[in-house]
Structures are given as structure tokens and as C-alpha cells.
């Protein structure tokens, strides 16, 4: 049973995607700005049902590519 709890914990921390709330925390932005960014066609987000998310690696590439730029939403 203990191994199952540990496995679940590791899976949670090794998620491949960021939610809107996690994106807010990463960038220090509010909810409205996070959703605007997710809905921006130039941002690498995806939508599953009514949930927006972004793959961590795609987010890291986007950040690097847009370093020093002004992002207009």
C-alpha cells in the first residue's frame, strides 16, 4: 500500500502538463491573464473538454523563444 501512495505522489509531481492555476503560479499572473494567454493562438496550449493546459516542455520553449518580448493579449 505504501508503494502505491509513493507512486501516486511521484506521478502527480511528474505531470507533463500545467493547468491554468499552475501557469498562474509559474508566471505570477492572475486568472484572467492566464486564460487570455491560454486562448492566444501563439501560445502552445491545448483544450481537453473545457480545461486548458500547456505541455511543460512546450511552455519552456515558448518562454525561451519570447524572452525579452512584450506579449500582447
N, C-alpha and C positions, 0 to 999 in steps of 0.2 A: 504494500500500500504506500509506503514512504517513497519508493522509487517512482510511483505514478504521480504523486504530488510534485516531486522534483522535476519530472519530465514535463508536466504541465507548466510549471514555472519557467523552465528553460524555453519551451515553445512560445510562451507569451512574450518573453524578452527577445526572442529571435524572430519576431514578426517581420515579414517582408514589406509591409506597408505601414504608412502613417495615416491616422484618422485626422479629421478636421481639428479635433481638440489637441492632438499631438502636434500637428502643424502649428497651431497657435502657440503652444509651449516652446517649440523649437525656435520660432521666429519672434516671439514676444509681441504678437499681434492679437487683435480682437477677433471675435467670431465673424462679424460681418466682412472684415477684410480677408479672413481665411476662406470664407465661402466665395467671395469675389475672385480670389486667386484661383481656387479650385475650378471655378467656372470659366476662367480665362483660357482661351484656346491655345495660348502659348505656354501654358503650364501643363506638365505631364500627369494630370490627374485622370482618374477613371471613376466611373459610377457603377455601383452594383445595387440594383434596386433604387432606393432613394438615399444611399450612403455614398459620399465622396471619399476617396482615398488616393494616396500617391505612393508609388513604389519608392522605397528608401533610396535605392541606387539611382533611379531617375531623378529624384529630388536633389540628390547630391550633385549630379551632373548639371542640372538646371541652375543650382546655386553657383557653381563654379563658372558656368557659361555667362551668367548675368552679374557677376561680381563687379561692383562699381557702377552699375547702370541704374537708372530710375525706372521702376516698373509702374506703368500706368494701368489702372484698373477701370 
